Amino acid sequence: IWGSDDGGTDGTPVSVCTANQALRCDGSNLVQCNGDGTAEVAQPCSLGCSASALRCSEIDPSNGLAQYVDMAASESDVDLGTTATINTMDGTVKVDGRPLAVKSALVAQSSAPTILVFMVHSLTANDVTIQGDPSGGSGGNAFALVSDGDVKIGGVFNASANGNARGPGVFDDANCKGGNGVASGSSLSGAGGGGFGAAGGTGGSAKTDSDSAAGGSSGKPTGTPTLIPLRGGCDSGHGNGASPTSGGSGGGAIQLVSRTRVTITGVVAANGSSVYGGGSGGGILFEAPIVEVTGTVVANGAGGNNGCLFGTSGQDGRLDATPAQGGTCGSGGAGGNGGAGSIAAGSGANVNLSSGAALAGHGGGGVGRIRINTAAGGFHRAGLFSPDPSTGSITTR
């Protein structure tokens, strides 16, 4: 302090501190000098005052994204319009059919997919489709978005699998993929469903008087509740017919990070798809001082197909907490339902015939994982989750 604050002889305010200088921490407030150096002002810190420096604590997001949050401060506000597509393989963004440049970077992970992270000053989104590898050859990169300001999702923000097109960031490890169906003479067993947050359903077994085939094994739970590393769900096994090459696909991986607030009034989805067996739900991670959900967040498994050539197919994971239905037919085994909410994935129905073709049903996919990290009291939950999220305290630096 190098003057008094009662004004000079001509009435001009006298400086009492160095303009804009941080002075001290006072509880969860950072006390600073104002812009002209005439008074002290208190700035509330949403994540508390730093214990190591005179500043507010900063968010330290999971999966090594801190430096990209810092970079986001200098980026533009992004509005994804009415309908947008994001490709995590090449980083392209299209808004209402027109390309939009958004800064991005690739973040490698150990024993997990690479993350494509987008940096924005703030985000407003309605209907958005996030694609990995549209050819279905791989899941492609997981998706993350970091924002200096608010993230607002009002439509369907979707990283779900679609048929053979796997969700962005799908990751089949040694245990989570469902086992394949088997053909043995006239007995054709069902494929097992993919697992992730919970196990998939087992494929149905098939038996006649002359031969038998055991059902494909269920995909096992895998990954971590924290979604560190960030990853999507797992595929089902494939079928038992002519020459199937793939099964149901797992849902993708989404991580949304904001320095201020994440608000979901629409739907965020990372569901599995149904092709033979059901793929599991994927992974969804929100991190911000405040996370407010009045909409819907789902990572549901898909239903398994029936064992017939005709009949109803299994449903893809739904945008609510109702299990996706397994397929049915007249003579073959029904498919198992997909996992949703706290309901486990169903197994394909067994078929035991004395003669003819025994065609067993395929297993449904298990649910994925949802994680919410906030400041104390920062999770405002009034919407629907399937499955129920795990929660934690946001990490600071």
Disulfide bonds with the S-S distance in Angstrom:
Cys17-Cys33 1.94
Cys25-Cys49 1.88
Cys45-Cys56 2.01
Cys176-Cys234 2.08
Cys308-Cys329 1.82
